[in-house]
């Protein structure tokens, strides 16, 4: 086994795809996949803030939180990969708060 240095230096963000299946997309969404919409929004905003090389946003299968009508997002800091934070939120109503949290 060997350790690999990743291209993102600050944190990894995982958006659960299972949680999003229960959430209806808003009329502003460009696809039916709420998790994919959130991931694309976060990636675009991070690019505009020049943080896309430091913070990687990916979709994930179930994170084990499964809140009804909300989204689970895991945030793992690269400087301490044994510590994680799971955010429970609404992927469309709370997206600016999510962006603020992961950009800190």
N, C-alpha and C positions, 0 to 999 in steps of 0.2 A: 504494500500500500504506500502511496505517496501523497503528499499535500500539493495542491495546485493553487496558485495565486490567480484569483479571478480578475476579470477586467473591471468589475465594479469595485470601488474602493471603500464605500461608506456603508451601504446596506442593500439587502435584498427584500423585495416586497412581493408576497404571494397573495393573489386574489382568488378566493375559492370559487370554483365553477358550480359546485353542488348547491351552495346557498342561493346563487343567483337564479336558479331554475324556478324558484317560488316567487320571484319578484317580477312584476310586469314592467316592461320598459316604458319610459315616458314617450310622448309624441315627439320629443326632441332627439330621441335616440336614432342612430342611423342603422342599427341592426337589432335583431331580437335577443341578442346575447348580452345581458346586463354586465356580466363579468368582463367580457371582451371590451364593451364600451368603456367601463371604468379603467381597465388597463390601458387602452388607447388614449384616453383623456390624460391619465397620469403621465404616460410616456411623453406625450406632446408637450405638456406643461413643464416637465422636467427638462426637456430639450430646450424650451424657450428660456429657461433659467440657467442653462448650461450645467445642469446636474445629471444629465443622462449617462455620463460615463461613471459617475459616482454611485448612482442609485439604479438598480435593475428592478423592473416591474415585470412579473410573470403571472400567468394564471396557474392554478394548482387544482388538484382534485380535493376531496374533502379534507378540511383542516381540523375536524372534530368538534367544532363549536356549534354549527348548524342552528343559528337563531332563526326563528320563524319571521319571515318578512324583512329580514335584514341580511347584511353581508359580513362575512368573517374575512379579515385580512391579517396575515402574519407578517411582522416586520422583524428582520434579523439583522442586527448590526454586525459589520464585518470585524470590528475590533473586539467583539465578545460574542462569538457565534454560538455560545452555549446559552445565551439569554435571548429570549424572544418575547415580543409583545403581540397579542392578538387584539385587534380592534374589531368591535361590533358596531356597525353603522348602516345607514341607508346609502347605497352606492351612487345614487343620483342627487339626493337632497344634501348629503354630507360631503360631496366630493371635494369642495374647496378646503374643508377642515381636514380631510384625509391628506390632501396635497400639503397643507401646512405642517401636519404631523410628520410625514415622511421626509419633508425637506429640511427639517430642523437640524 
